[in-house]
């Protein structure tokens, strides 16, 4: 069964359909072992201020207040 991505905070401040489409594309690329494209999509999400949690398939909009920042791939 396919589990959809869930926004845990901030969906009202972004185009959540667009974010979820990027997350789905990234997931497809990871499954296909196209890690270069998956990493590029991750960086695009990060640049948009999106924090991704792959382990429980959640995402949130980064906030200065809570100090949660997107992880780095460097």
PDB file of N, H, CA, C and O in Angstrom:
ATOM      1  N   UNK A   1       0.832  -1.185   0.000  1.00  0.00           N
ATOM      2  CA  UNK A   1       0.000   0.000   0.000  1.00  0.00           C
ATOM      3  C   UNK A   1       0.878   1.251   0.000  1.00  0.00           C
ATOM      4  O   UNK A   1       1.807   1.366   0.800  1.00  0.00           O
ATOM      5  N   UNK A   2       0.588   2.158  -0.874  1.00  0.00           N
ATOM      6  H   UNK A   2      -0.167   2.065  -1.524  1.00  0.00           H
ATOM      7  CA  UNK A   2       1.343   3.400  -1.003  1.00  0.00           C
ATOM      8  C   UNK A   2       0.898   4.392   0.071  1.00  0.00           C
ATOM      9  O   UNK A   2      -0.288   4.687   0.210  1.00  0.00           O
ATOM     10  N   UNK A   3       1.866   4.896   0.822  1.00  0.00           N
ATOM     11  H   UNK A   3       2.831   4.656   0.709  1.00  0.00           H
ATOM     12  CA  UNK A   3       1.571   5.900   1.832  1.00  0.00           C
ATOM     13  C   UNK A   3       1.842   7.285   1.266  1.00  0.00           C
ATOM     14  O   UNK A   3       2.905   7.542   0.702  1.00  0.00           O
ATOM     15  N   UNK A   4       0.872   8.169   1.423  1.00  0.00           N
ATOM     16  H   UNK A   4       0.008   7.960   1.881  1.00  0.00           H
ATOM     17  CA  UNK A   4       1.035   9.531   0.944  1.00  0.00           C
ATOM     18  C   UNK A   4       1.844  10.347   1.938  1.00  0.00           C
ATOM     19  O   UNK A   4       1.919  10.016   3.122  1.00  0.00           O
ATOM     20  N   UNK A   5       2.439  11.405   1.446  1.00  0.00           N
ATOM     21  H   UNK A   5       2.378  11.674   0.485  1.00  0.00           H
ATOM     22  CA  UNK A   5       3.173  12.346   2.280  1.00  0.00           C
ATOM     23  C   UNK A   5       2.181  13.183   3.073  1.00  0.00           C
ATOM     24  O   UNK A   5       1.087  13.487   2.596  1.00  0.00           O
ATOM     25  N   UNK A   6       2.575  13.554   4.298  1.00  0.00           N
ATOM     26  H   UNK A   6       3.463  13.307   4.686  1.00  0.00           H
ATOM     27  CA  UNK A   6       1.722  14.341   5.174  1.00  0.00           C
ATOM     28  C   UNK A   6       2.490  15.574   5.634  1.00  0.00           C
ATOM     29  O   UNK A   6       3.642  15.478   6.058  1.00  0.00           O
ATOM     30  N   UNK A   7       1.844  16.726   5.547  1.00  0.00           N
ATOM     31  H   UNK A   7       0.909  16.804   5.203  1.00  0.00           H
ATOM     32  CA  UNK A   7       2.440  17.950   6.067  1.00  0.00           C
ATOM     33  C   UNK A   7       2.070  18.069   7.534  1.00  0.00           C
ATOM     34  O   UNK A   7       0.895  17.983   7.894  1.00  0.00           O
ATOM     35  N   UNK A   8       3.069  18.264   8.380  1.00  0.00           N
ATOM     36  H   UNK A   8       4.023  18.334   8.088  1.00  0.00           H
ATOM     37  CA  UNK A   8       2.810  18.392   9.810  1.00  0.00           C
ATOM     38  C   UNK A   8       2.782  19.848  10.263  1.00  0.00           C
ATOM     39  O   UNK A   8       2.356  20.137  11.381  1.00  0.00           O
ATOM     40  N   UNK A   9       3.229  20.768   9.412  1.00  0.00           N
ATOM     41  H   UNK A   9       3.576  20.534   8.504  1.00  0.00           H
ATOM     42  CA  UNK A   9       3.178  22.181   9.789  1.00  0.00           C
ATOM     43  C   UNK A   9       3.472  23.083   8.595  1.00  0.00           C
ATOM     44  O   UNK A   9       4.441  22.869   7.867  1.00  0.00           O
ATOM     45  N   UNK A  10       2.634  24.083   8.401  1.00  0.00           N
ATOM     46  H   UNK A  10       1.846  24.256   8.992  1.00  0.00           H
ATOM     47  CA  UNK A  10       2.916  25.131   7.433  1.00  0.00           C
ATOM     48  C   UNK A  10       2.330  24.963   6.050  1.00  0.00           C
ATOM     49  O   UNK A  10       2.662  25.745   5.160  1.00  0.00           O
ATOM     50  N   UNK A  11       1.476  23.981   5.826  1.00  0.00           N
ATOM     51  H   UNK A  11       1.207  23.345   6.550  1.00  0.00           H
ATOM     52  CA  UNK A  11       0.934  23.745   4.485  1.00  0.00           C
ATOM     53  C   UNK A  11       0.177  24.950   3.945  1.00  0.00           C
ATOM     54  O   UNK A  11       0.120  25.165   2.734  1.00  0.00           O
ATOM     55  N   UNK A  12      -0.402  25.733   4.845  1.00  0.00           N
ATOM     56  H   UNK A  12      -0.356  25.559   5.829  1.00  0.00           H
ATOM     57  CA  UNK A  12      -1.190  26.881   4.402  1.00  0.00           C
ATOM     58  C   UNK A  12      -0.331  27.994   3.814  1.00  0.00           C
ATOM     59  O   UNK A  12      -0.847  28.890   3.144  1.00  0.00           O
ATOM     60  N   UNK A  13       0.983  27.941   4.062  1.00  0.00           N
ATOM     61  H   UNK A  13       1.402  27.214   4.606  1.00  0.00           H
ATOM     62  CA  UNK A  13       1.855  29.013   3.583  1.00  0.00           C
ATOM     63  C   UNK A  13       2.565  28.689   2.263  1.00  0.00           C
ATOM     64  O   UNK A  13       3.344  29.502   1.764  1.00  0.00           O
ATOM     65  N   UNK A  14       2.302  27.515   1.703  1.00  0.00           N
ATOM     66  H   UNK A  14       1.669  26.855   2.108  1.00  0.00           H
ATOM     67  CA  UNK A  14       2.934  27.110   0.445  1.00  0.00           C
ATOM     68  C   UNK A  14       1.905  26.418  -0.444  1.00  0.00           C
ATOM     69  O   UNK A  14       0.786  26.134  -0.016  1.00  0.00           O
ATOM     70  N   UNK A  15       2.298  26.153  -1.676  1.00  0.00           N
ATOM     71  H   UNK A  15       3.207  26.383  -2.024  1.00  0.00           H
ATOM     72  CA  UNK A  15       1.462  25.373  -2.590  1.00  0.00           C
ATOM     73  C   UNK A  15       1.709  23.896  -2.267  1.00  0.00           C
ATOM     74  O   UNK A  15       2.614  23.275  -2.825  1.00  0.00           O
ATOM     75  N   UNK A  16       0.903  23.349  -1.370  1.00  0.00           N
ATOM     76  H   UNK A  16       0.168  23.854  -0.918  1.00  0.00           H
ATOM     77  CA  UNK A  16       1.146  21.983  -0.893  1.00  0.00           C
ATOM     78  C   UNK A  16       1.031  20.934  -1.996  1.00  0.00           C
ATOM     79  O   UNK A  16       1.711  19.910  -1.940  1.00  0.00           O
ATOM     80  N   UNK A  17       0.185  21.171  -2.995  1.00  0.00           N
ATOM     81  H   UNK A  17      -0.367  22.003  -3.041  1.00  0.00           H
ATOM     82  CA  UNK A  17       0.088  20.216  -4.112  1.00  0.00           C
ATOM     83  C   UNK A  17       1.416  20.156  -4.867  1.00  0.00           C
ATOM     84  O   UNK A  17       1.872  19.077  -5.247  1.00  0.00           O
ATOM     85  N   UNK A  18       2.032  21.317  -5.081  1.00  0.00           N
ATOM     86  H   UNK A  18       1.661  22.194  -4.773  1.00  0.00           H
ATOM     87  CA  UNK A  18       3.329  21.379  -5.762  1.00  0.00           C
ATOM     88  C   UNK A  18       4.402  20.673  -4.934  1.00  0.00           C
ATOM     89  O   UNK A  18       5.201  19.911  -5.480  1.00  0.00           O
ATOM     90  N   UNK A  19       4.428  20.916  -3.627  1.00  0.00           N
ATOM     91  H   UNK A  19       3.780  21.535  -3.183  1.00  0.00           H
ATOM     92  CA  UNK A  19       5.416  20.287  -2.741  1.00  0.00           C
ATOM     93  C   UNK A  19       5.241  18.774  -2.757  1.00  0.00           C
ATOM     94  O   UNK A  19       6.217  18.032  -2.867  1.00  0.00           O
ATOM     95  N   UNK A  20       4.008  18.325  -2.649  1.00  0.00           N
ATOM     96  H   UNK A  20       3.216  18.928  -2.559  1.00  0.00           H
ATOM     97  CA  UNK A  20       3.766  16.880  -2.643  1.00  0.00           C
ATOM     98  C   UNK A  20       4.123  16.239  -3.976  1.00  0.00           C
ATOM     99  O   UNK A  20       4.557  15.088  -4.003  1.00  0.00           O
ATOM    100  N   UNK A  21       3.952  16.952  -5.075  1.00  0.00           N
ATOM    101  H   UNK A  21       3.600  17.888  -5.053  1.00  0.00           H
ATOM    102  CA  UNK A  21       4.364  16.437  -6.385  1.00  0.00           C
ATOM    103  C   UNK A  21       5.885  16.289  -6.434  1.00  0.00           C
ATOM    104  O   UNK A  21       6.392  15.296  -6.956  1.00  0.00           O
ATOM    105  N   UNK A  22       6.616  17.267  -5.896  1.00  0.00           N
ATOM    106  H   UNK A  22       6.204  18.073  -5.471  1.00  0.00           H
ATOM    107  CA  UNK A  22       8.079  17.153  -5.835  1.00  0.00           C
ATOM    108  C   UNK A  22       8.491  15.980  -4.957  1.00  0.00           C
ATOM    109  O   UNK A  22       9.414  15.244  -5.305  1.00  0.00           O
ATOM    110  N   UNK A  23       7.823  15.794  -3.828  1.00  0.00           N
ATOM    111  H   UNK A  23       7.073  16.392  -3.545  1.00  0.00           H
ATOM    112  CA  UNK A  23       8.145  14.685  -2.930  1.00  0.00           C
ATOM    113  C   UNK A  23       7.894  13.340  -3.615  1.00  0.00           C
ATOM    114  O   UNK A  23       8.692  12.413  -3.477  1.00  0.00           O
ATOM    115  N   UNK A  24       6.795  13.235  -4.346  1.00  0.00           N
ATOM    116  H   UNK A  24       6.147  13.989  -4.457  1.00  0.00           H
ATOM    117  CA  UNK A  24       6.487  11.991  -5.055  1.00  0.00           C
ATOM    118  C   UNK A  24       7.524  11.709  -6.140  1.00  0.00           C
ATOM    119  O   UNK A  24       7.981  10.576  -6.290  1.00  0.00           O
ATOM    120  N   UNK A  25       7.894  12.751  -6.900  1.00  0.00           N
ATOM    121  H   UNK A  25       7.522  13.671  -6.778  1.00  0.00           H
ATOM    122  CA  UNK A  25       8.935  12.577  -7.932  1.00  0.00           C
ATOM    123  C   UNK A  25      10.237  12.123  -7.304  1.00  0.00           C
ATOM    124  O   UNK A  25      10.895  11.219  -7.818  1.00  0.00           O
ATOM    125  N   UNK A  26      10.618  12.750  -6.181  1.00  0.00           N
ATOM    126  H   UNK A  26      10.084  13.485  -5.763  1.00  0.00           H
ATOM    127  CA  UNK A  26      11.853  12.383  -5.491  1.00  0.00           C
ATOM    128  C   UNK A  26      11.802  10.929  -5.033  1.00  0.00           C
ATOM    129  O   UNK A  26      12.778  10.192  -5.175  1.00  0.00           O
ATOM    130  N   UNK A  27      10.670  10.525  -4.487  1.00  0.00           N
ATOM    131  H   UNK A  27       9.877  11.124  -4.371  1.00  0.00           H
ATOM    132  CA  UNK A  27      10.514   9.144  -4.027  1.00  0.00           C
ATOM    133  C   UNK A  27      10.644   8.156  -5.198  1.00  0.00           C
ATOM    134  O   UNK A  27      11.284   7.112  -5.069  1.00  0.00           O
ATOM    135  N   UNK A  28      10.038   8.491  -6.324  1.00  0.00           N
ATOM    136  H   UNK A  28       9.517   9.338  -6.429  1.00  0.00           H
ATOM    137  CA  UNK A  28      10.147   7.633  -7.512  1.00  0.00           C
ATOM    138  C   UNK A  28      11.600   7.516  -7.968  1.00  0.00           C
ATOM    139  O   UNK A  28      12.054   6.425  -8.315  1.00  0.00           O
ATOM    140  N   UNK A  29      12.323   8.617  -7.970  1.00  0.00           N
ATOM    141  H   UNK A  29      11.954   9.503  -7.689  1.00  0.00           H
ATOM    142  CA  UNK A  29      13.730   8.610  -8.388  1.00  0.00           C
ATOM    143  C   UNK A  29      14.582   7.815  -7.414  1.00  0.00           C
ATOM    144  O   UNK A  29      15.506   7.117  -7.830  1.00  0.00           O
ATOM    145  N   UNK A  30      14.287   7.910  -6.127  1.00  0.00           N
ATOM    146  H   UNK A  30      13.536   8.478  -5.788  1.00  0.00           H
ATOM    147  CA  UNK A  30      15.040   7.124  -5.136  1.00  0.00           C
ATOM    148  C   UNK A  30      14.801   5.631  -5.351  1.00  0.00           C
ATOM    149  O   UNK A  30      15.737   4.833  -5.300  1.00  0.00           O
ATOM    150  N   UNK A  31      13.542   5.259  -5.592  1.00  0.00           N
ATOM    151  H   UNK A  31      12.781   5.907  -5.634  1.00  0.00           H
ATOM    152  CA  UNK A  31      13.230   3.839  -5.841  1.00  0.00           C
ATOM    153  C   UNK A  31      13.938   3.329  -7.089  1.00  0.00           C
ATOM    154  O   UNK A  31      14.348   2.170  -7.148  1.00  0.00           O
ATOM    155  N   UNK A  32      14.080   4.198  -8.087  1.00  0.00           N
ATOM    156  H   UNK A  32      13.746   5.139  -8.040  1.00  0.00           H
ATOM    157  CA  UNK A  32      14.749   3.829  -9.335  1.00  0.00           C
ATOM    158  C   UNK A  32      16.273   3.936  -9.225  1.00  0.00           C
ATOM    159  O   UNK A  32      16.991   3.697 -10.196  1.00  0.00           O
ATOM    160  N   UNK A  33      16.758   4.299  -8.028  1.00  0.00           N
ATOM    161  H   UNK A  33      16.175   4.493  -7.240  1.00  0.00           H
ATOM    162  CA  UNK A  33      18.197   4.462  -7.762  1.00  0.00           C
ATOM    163  C   UNK A  33      18.838   5.565  -8.608  1.00  0.00           C
ATOM    164  O   UNK A  33      20.031   5.525  -8.909  1.00  0.00           O
ATOM    165  N   UNK A  34      18.020   6.545  -8.981  1.00  0.00           N
ATOM    166  H   UNK A  34      17.051   6.577  -8.736  1.00  0.00           H
ATOM    167  CA  UNK A  34      18.514   7.735  -9.674  1.00  0.00           C
ATOM    168  C   UNK A  34      18.768   8.791  -8.593  1.00  0.00           C
ATOM    169  O   UNK A  34      18.021   9.759  -8.449  1.00  0.00           O
ATOM    170  N   UNK A  35      19.843   8.568  -7.844  1.00  0.00           N
ATOM    171  H   UNK A  35      20.450   7.782  -7.960  1.00  0.00           H
ATOM    172  CA  UNK A  35      20.104   9.387  -6.667  1.00  0.00           C
ATOM    173  C   UNK A  35      20.506  10.818  -7.007  1.00  0.00           C
ATOM    174  O   UNK A  35      20.266  11.727  -6.213  1.00  0.00           O
ATOM    175  N   UNK A  36      21.105  11.030  -8.157  1.00  0.00           N
ATOM    176  H   UNK A  36      21.300  10.291  -8.802  1.00  0.00           H
ATOM    177  CA  UNK A  36      21.476  12.393  -8.548  1.00  0.00           C
ATOM    178  C   UNK A  36      20.221  13.255  -8.717  1.00  0.00           C
ATOM    179  O   UNK A  36      20.172  14.388  -8.238  1.00  0.00           O
ATOM    180  N   UNK A  37      19.218  12.717  -9.391  1.00  0.00           N
ATOM    181  H   UNK A  37      19.258  11.797  -9.780  1.00  0.00           H
ATOM    182  CA  UNK A  37      17.973  13.461  -9.572  1.00  0.00           C
ATOM    183  C   UNK A  37      17.228  13.600  -8.251  1.00  0.00           C
ATOM    184  O   UNK A  37      16.673  14.659  -7.959  1.00  0.00           O
ATOM    185  N   UNK A  38      17.212  12.537  -7.451  1.00  0.00           N
ATOM    186  H   UNK A  38      17.663  11.677  -7.688  1.00  0.00           H
ATOM    187  CA  UNK A  38      16.557  12.594  -6.142  1.00  0.00           C
ATOM    188  C   UNK A  38      17.205  13.658  -5.262  1.00  0.00           C
ATOM    189  O   UNK A  38      16.508  14.406  -4.576  1.00  0.00           O
ATOM    190  N   UNK A  39      18.524  13.728  -5.278  1.00  0.00           N
ATOM    191  H   UNK A  39      19.090  13.120  -5.835  1.00  0.00           H
ATOM    192  CA  UNK A  39      19.231  14.743  -4.491  1.00  0.00           C
ATOM    193  C   UNK A  39      18.939  16.150  -5.007  1.00  0.00           C
ATOM    194  O   UNK A  39      18.808  17.086  -4.218  1.00  0.00           O
ATOM    195  N   UNK A  40      18.838  16.303  -6.325  1.00  0.00           N
ATOM    196  H   UNK A  40      18.945  15.543  -6.966  1.00  0.00           H
ATOM    197  CA  UNK A  40      18.514  17.614  -6.904  1.00  0.00           C
ATOM    198  C   UNK A  40      17.109  18.048  -6.478  1.00  0.00           C
ATOM    199  O   UNK A  40      16.885  19.222  -6.182  1.00  0.00           O
ATOM    200  N   UNK A  41      16.178  17.119  -6.447  1.00  0.00           N
ATOM    201  H   UNK A  41      16.359  16.166  -6.687  1.00  0.00           H
ATOM    202  CA  UNK A  41      14.821  17.429  -5.998  1.00  0.00           C
ATOM    203  C   UNK A  41      14.815  17.778  -4.512  1.00  0.00           C
ATOM    204  O   UNK A  41      14.086  18.672  -4.083  1.00  0.00           O
ATOM    205  N   UNK A  42      15.619  17.077  -3.736  1.00  0.00           N
ATOM    206  H   UNK A  42      16.211  16.351  -4.084  1.00  0.00           H
ATOM    207  CA  UNK A  42      15.738  17.397  -2.309  1.00  0.00           C
ATOM    208  C   UNK A  42      16.253  18.827  -2.139  1.00  0.00           C
ATOM    209  O   UNK A  42      15.729  19.582  -1.320  1.00  0.00           O
ATOM    210  N   UNK A  43      17.270  19.198  -2.905  1.00  0.00           N
ATOM    211  H   UNK A  43      17.695  18.585  -3.571  1.00  0.00           H
ATOM    212  CA  UNK A  43      17.823  20.546  -2.803  1.00  0.00           C
ATOM    213  C   UNK A  43      16.790  21.592  -3.215  1.00  0.00           C
ATOM    214  O   UNK A  43      16.743  22.678  -2.637  1.00  0.00           O
ATOM    215  N   UNK A  44      15.969  21.274  -4.204  1.00  0.00           N
ATOM    216  H   UNK A  44      16.008  20.392  -4.673  1.00  0.00           H
ATOM    217  CA  UNK A  44      14.903  22.194  -4.610  1.00  0.00           C
ATOM    218  C   UNK A  44      13.913  22.392  -3.457  1.00  0.00           C
ATOM    219  O   UNK A  44      13.496  23.515  -3.176  1.00  0.00           O
ATOM    220  N   UNK A  45      13.543  21.293  -2.796  1.00  0.00           N
ATOM    221  H   UNK A  45      13.881  20.380  -3.024  1.00  0.00           H
ATOM    222  CA  UNK A  45      12.652  21.380  -1.635  1.00  0.00           C
ATOM    223  C   UNK A  45      13.301  22.199  -0.519  1.00  0.00           C
ATOM    224  O   UNK A  45      12.657  23.049   0.096  1.00  0.00           O
ATOM    225  N   UNK A  46      14.562  21.934  -0.272  1.00  0.00           N
ATOM    226  H   UNK A  46      15.084  21.243  -0.772  1.00  0.00           H
ATOM    227  CA  UNK A  46      15.292  22.670   0.768  1.00  0.00           C
ATOM    228  C   UNK A  46      15.319  24.160   0.456  1.00  0.00           C
ATOM    229  O   UNK A  46      15.101  24.986   1.342  1.00  0.00           O
ATOM    230  N   UNK A  47      15.583  24.505  -0.792  1.00  0.00           N
ATOM    231  H   UNK A  47      15.760  23.834  -1.512  1.00  0.00           H
ATOM    232  CA  UNK A  47      15.607  25.910  -1.207  1.00  0.00           C
ATOM    233  C   UNK A  47      14.243  26.575  -1.026  1.00  0.00           C
ATOM    234  O   UNK A  47      14.163  27.788  -0.832  1.00  0.00           O
ATOM    235  N   UNK A  48      13.183  25.790  -1.088  1.00  0.00           N
ATOM    236  H   UNK A  48      13.248  24.805  -1.246  1.00  0.00           H
ATOM    237  CA  UNK A  48      11.834  26.304  -0.860  1.00  0.00           C
ATOM    238  C   UNK A  48      11.502  26.390   0.628  1.00  0.00           C
ATOM    239  O   UNK A  48      10.427  26.856   1.004  1.00  0.00           O
ATOM    240  N   UNK A  49      12.433  25.936   1.475  1.00  0.00           N
ATOM    241  H   UNK A  49      13.306  25.557   1.170  1.00  0.00           H
ATOM    242  CA  UNK A  49      12.223  25.979   2.920  1.00  0.00           C
ATOM    243  C   UNK A  49      11.450  24.797   3.465  1.00  0.00           C
ATOM    244  O   UNK A  49      10.800  24.898   4.506  1.00  0.00           O
ATOM    245  N   UNK A  50      11.518  23.676   2.766  1.00  0.00           N
ATOM    246  H   UNK A  50      12.047  23.594   1.921  1.00  0.00           H
ATOM    247  CA  UNK A  50      10.784  22.485   3.177  1.00  0.00           C
ATOM    248  C   UNK A  50      11.724  21.526   3.901  1.00  0.00           C
ATOM    249  O   UNK A  50      12.796  21.191   3.396  1.00  0.00           O
ATOM    250  N   UNK A  51      11.309  21.084   5.096  1.00  0.00           N
ATOM    251  H   UNK A  51      10.438  21.356   5.506  1.00  0.00           H
ATOM    252  CA  UNK A  51      12.044  20.097   5.877  1.00  0.00           C
ATOM    253  C   UNK A  51      11.371  18.749   5.626  1.00  0.00           C
ATOM    254  O   UNK A  51      10.170  18.597   5.852  1.00  0.00           O
ATOM    255  N   UNK A  52      12.146  17.775   5.159  1.00  0.00           N
ATOM    256  H   UNK A  52      13.122  17.898   4.975  1.00  0.00           H
ATOM    257  CA  UNK A  52      11.616  16.462   4.788  1.00  0.00           C
ATOM    258  C   UNK A  52      12.055  15.421   5.813  1.00  0.00           C
ATOM    259  O   UNK A  52      13.222  15.379   6.203  1.00  0.00           O
ATOM    260  N   UNK A  53      11.118  14.582   6.248  1.00  0.00           N
ATOM    261  H   UNK A  53      10.170  14.615   5.931  1.00  0.00           H
ATOM    262  CA  UNK A  53      11.431  13.457   7.117  1.00  0.00           C
ATOM    263  C   UNK A  53      11.039  12.187   6.363  1.00  0.00           C
ATOM    264  O   UNK A  53       9.869  11.807   6.330  1.00  0.00           O
ATOM    265  N   UNK A  54      12.030  11.542   5.761  1.00  0.00           N
ATOM    266  H   UNK A  54      12.981  11.851   5.787  1.00  0.00           H
ATOM    267  CA  UNK A  54      11.753  10.357   4.947  1.00  0.00           C
ATOM    268  C   UNK A  54      11.257   9.176   5.775  1.00  0.00           C
ATOM    269  O   UNK A  54      10.473   8.367   5.279  1.00  0.00           O
ATOM    270  N   UNK A  55      11.697   9.062   7.018  1.00  0.00           N
ATOM    271  H   UNK A  55      12.334   9.719   7.421  1.00  0.00           H
ATOM    272  CA  UNK A  55      11.364   7.877   7.817  1.00  0.00           C
ATOM    273  C   UNK A  55       9.869   7.762   8.100  1.00  0.00           C
ATOM    274  O   UNK A  55       9.340   6.653   8.171  1.00  0.00           O
ATOM    275  N   UNK A  56       9.180   8.894   8.263  1.00  0.00           N
ATOM    276  H   UNK A  56       9.610   9.795   8.205  1.00  0.00           H
ATOM    277  CA  UNK A  56       7.739   8.797   8.496  1.00  0.00           C
ATOM    278  C   UNK A  56       6.912   9.524   7.429  1.00  0.00           C
ATOM    279  O   UNK A  56       5.713   9.747   7.600  1.00  0.00           O
ATOM    280  N   UNK A  57       7.574   9.889   6.330  1.00  0.00           N
ATOM    281  H   UNK A  57       8.547   9.708   6.191  1.00  0.00           H
ATOM    282  CA  UNK A  57       6.923  10.509   5.172  1.00  0.00           C
ATOM    283  C   UNK A  57       6.140  11.762   5.549  1.00  0.00           C
ATOM    284  O   UNK A  57       4.983  11.938   5.168  1.00  0.00           O
ATOM    285  N   UNK A  58       6.814  12.630   6.317  1.00  0.00           N
ATOM    286  H   UNK A  58       7.754  12.486   6.627  1.00  0.00           H
ATOM    287  CA  UNK A  58       6.209  13.908   6.659  1.00  0.00           C
ATOM    288  C   UNK A  58       7.093  15.038   6.152  1.00  0.00           C
ATOM    289  O   UNK A  58       8.280  14.855   5.883  1.00  0.00           O
ATOM    290  N   UNK A  59       6.486  16.201   6.032  1.00  0.00           N
ATOM    291  H   UNK A  59       5.522  16.350   6.250  1.00  0.00           H
ATOM    292  CA  UNK A  59       7.236  17.389   5.649  1.00  0.00           C
ATOM    293  C   UNK A  59       6.641  18.573   6.384  1.00  0.00           C
ATOM    294  O   UNK A  59       5.498  18.537   6.840  1.00  0.00           O
ATOM    295  N   UNK A  60       7.437  19.617   6.487  1.00  0.00           N
ATOM    296  H   UNK A  60       8.365  19.646   6.116  1.00  0.00           H
ATOM    297  CA  UNK A  60       6.986  20.842   7.131  1.00  0.00           C
ATOM    298  C   UNK A  60       7.709  22.020   6.513  1.00  0.00           C
ATOM    299  O   UNK A  60       8.745  21.862   5.867  1.00  0.00           O
ATOM    300  N   UNK A  61       7.158  23.188   6.716  1.00  0.00           N
ATOM    301  H   UNK A  61       6.316  23.316   7.241  1.00  0.00           H
ATOM    302  CA  UNK A  61       7.792  24.414   6.261  1.00  0.00           C
ATOM    303  C   UNK A  61       8.738  24.864   7.366  1.00  0.00           C
ATOM    304  O   UNK A  61       8.348  24.962   8.530  1.00  0.00           O
ATOM    305  N   UNK A  62       9.981  25.136   6.991  1.00  0.00           N
ATOM    306  H   UNK A  62      10.297  25.057   6.046  1.00  0.00           H
ATOM    307  CA  UNK A  62      10.984  25.560   7.952  1.00  0.00           C
ATOM    308  C   UNK A  62      10.576  26.866   8.602  1.00  0.00           C
ATOM    309  O   UNK A  62      10.010  27.748   7.956  1.00  0.00           O
ATOM    310  N   UNK A  63      10.869  26.980   9.890  1.00  0.00           N
ATOM    311  H   UNK A  63      11.328  26.264  10.415  1.00  0.00           H
ATOM    312  CA  UNK A  63      10.491  28.175  10.629  1.00  0.00           C
ATOM    313  C   UNK A  63      11.668  28.678  11.451  1.00  0.00           C
ATOM    314  O   UNK A  63      12.346  27.898  12.121  1.00  0.00           O
ATOM    315  N   UNK A  64      11.908  29.982  11.397  1.00  0.00           N
ATOM    316  H   UNK A  64      11.358  30.616  10.853  1.00  0.00           H
ATOM    317  CA  UNK A  64      12.940  30.614  12.230  1.00  0.00           C
ATOM    318  C   UNK A  64      12.613  30.421  13.703  1.00  0.00           C
ATOM    319  O   UNK A  64      13.517  30.312  14.532  1.00  0.00           O
ATOM    320  N   UNK A  65      11.336  30.378  14.030  1.00  0.00           N
ATOM    321  H   UNK A  65      10.602  30.467  13.356  1.00  0.00           H
ATOM    322  CA  UNK A  65      10.900  30.308  15.423  1.00  0.00           C
ATOM    323  C   UNK A  65      11.310  28.992  16.067  1.00  0.00           C
ATOM    324  O   UNK A  65      11.875  28.991  17.161  1.00  0.00           O
ATOM    325  N   UNK A  66      11.034  27.866  15.403  1.00  0.00           N
ATOM    326  H   UNK A  66      10.575  27.867  14.515  1.00  0.00           H
ATOM    327  CA  UNK A  66      11.342  26.584  16.034  1.00  0.00           C
ATOM    328  C   UNK A  66      12.772  26.130  15.782  1.00  0.00           C
ATOM    329  O   UNK A  66      13.239  25.183  16.414  1.00  0.00           O
ATOM    330  N   UNK A  67      13.471  26.789  14.872  1.00  0.00           N
ATOM    331  H   UNK A  67      13.092  27.559  14.359  1.00  0.00           H
ATOM    332  CA  UNK A  67      14.875  26.480  14.643  1.00  0.00           C
ATOM    333  C   UNK A  67      15.147  25.191  13.896  1.00  0.00           C
ATOM    334  O   UNK A  67      16.305  24.792  13.772  1.00  0.00           O
ATOM    335  N   UNK A  68      14.117  24.526  13.395  1.00  0.00           N
ATOM    336  H   UNK A  68      13.176  24.850  13.496  1.00  0.00           H
ATOM    337  CA  UNK A  68      14.320  23.294  12.638  1.00  0.00           C
ATOM    338  C   UNK A  68      14.737  23.673  11.232  1.00  0.00           C
ATOM    339  O   UNK A  68      14.012  24.376  10.528  1.00  0.00           O
ATOM    340  N   UNK A  69      15.883  23.215  10.835  1.00  0.00           N
ATOM    341  H   UNK A  69      16.472  22.644  11.408  1.00  0.00           H
ATOM    342  CA  UNK A  69      16.389  23.549   9.509  1.00  0.00           C
ATOM    343  C   UNK A  69      16.462  22.283   8.642  1.00  0.00           C
ATOM    344  O   UNK A  69      16.636  21.179   9.158  1.00  0.00           O
ATOM    345  N   UNK A  70      16.331  22.452   7.347  1.00  0.00           N
ATOM    346  H   UNK A  70      16.190  23.349   6.928  1.00  0.00           H
ATOM    347  CA  UNK A  70      16.505  21.295   6.459  1.00  0.00           C
ATOM    348  C   UNK A  70      17.915  20.735   6.612  1.00  0.00           C
ATOM    349  O   UNK A  70      18.875  21.493   6.755  1.00  0.00           O
ATOM    350  N   UNK A  71      18.039  19.423   6.581  1.00  0.00           N
ATOM    351  H   UNK A  71      17.259  18.808   6.465  1.00  0.00           H
ATOM    352  CA  UNK A  71      19.373  18.826   6.714  1.00  0.00           C
ATOM    353  C   UNK A  71      20.191  19.091   5.465  1.00  0.00           C
ATOM    354  O   UNK A  71      19.643  19.352   4.394  1.00  0.00           O
ATOM    355  N   UNK A  72      21.502  19.023   5.609  1.00  0.00           N
ATOM    356  H   UNK A  72      21.947  18.811   6.479  1.00  0.00           H
ATOM    357  CA  UNK A  72      22.394  19.271   4.483  1.00  0.00           C
ATOM    358  C   UNK A  72      22.832  17.943   3.872  1.00  0.00           C
ATOM    359  O   UNK A  72      22.984  16.945   4.577  1.00  0.00           O
ATOM    360  N   UNK A  73      23.029  17.941   2.579  1.00  0.00           N
ATOM    361  H   UNK A  73      22.905  18.751   2.007  1.00  0.00           H
ATOM    362  CA  UNK A  73      23.531  16.748   1.884  1.00  0.00           C
ATOM    363  C   UNK A  73      25.036  16.818   1.650  1.00  0.00           C
ATOM    364  O   UNK A  73      25.626  15.865   1.141  1.00  0.00           O
ATOM    365  N   UNK A  74      25.652  17.914   2.008  1.00  0.00           N
ATOM    366  H   UNK A  74      25.173  18.688   2.422  1.00  0.00           H
ATOM    367  CA  UNK A  74      27.077  18.130   1.724  1.00  0.00           C
ATOM    368  C   UNK A  74      27.925  17.011   2.207  1.00  0.00           C
ATOM    369  O   UNK A  74      29.145  17.046   2.042  1.00  0.00           O
TER     370      UNK A  74
END
